[in-house]
């Protein structure tokens, strides 16, 4: 497991945005930990057409904090 910090994709509202209520994503945001091999979609409007798959450790300038669970 990797520790996730504010500013990284795992803590962003756009990480797995289309299924944000999934228990796996909620746990990442609550515990600030994610599996090493996890990938999920980036739903940020600037990136949506690219269909990016990112890790929870990734980051970009479009970070928006996810709502508290």
N, C-alpha and C positions, 0 to 999 in steps of 0.2 A: 504494500500500500504506500502511496505517496501523499504527503501533506499538501493540501491545496490552500492557497492564500487569496485574499481579495485582489482582484485584477487579473486572475487567471480564469480560463474558460469554465472550469468546474463551478465557479461561483458567479458566473454570468447568466443573466436572464435568457440569453439566446442559446445557451448550451442545451441541446435536447428540447428546445422550446416547444415543439409540437407534441411532446409527451412529458412535460415538466412535472406532472404529478406522479410519475412512475416512482415507486419506492426507492429504486437504485439512485435516482437523481436527488431525491429528497435527502437520502442518507449522506450523500456526498456533501450537500450544503449544510447539513446539521453537524456532521462529524469532521468536516474539512479534510476528508481522506478519500482517495479514489484508487482503484486497481491500476497497476502499471500498464496493463494491456487494453484499457478501455478507449474506445473511440465513439463519438456521437456527432450528430449534425450541428452545424452552426447556422442558426436561423436569423442572424443579423441581416437586415434589409440590404446592406451594401454587399453582402457575401452570398445571399440566397441563390442567385443565378449560378453560382459556382458549385453549389452542393458540396461544400467543404465538410470533411470529416476531421475533427480535431480531438486532441486529448484533453483531459481536464487540466493538464499542466500548461497547455498552450495559452497564448494571450494575444490581444490586438488593441488598437486604439479605440475600438468600438465597444469596450467593456461597459456593461450596465449591470449593476448589482441585482441578483435574483431576490425576489421577495422572500421574507422569512417564512419558513414552513409553519 
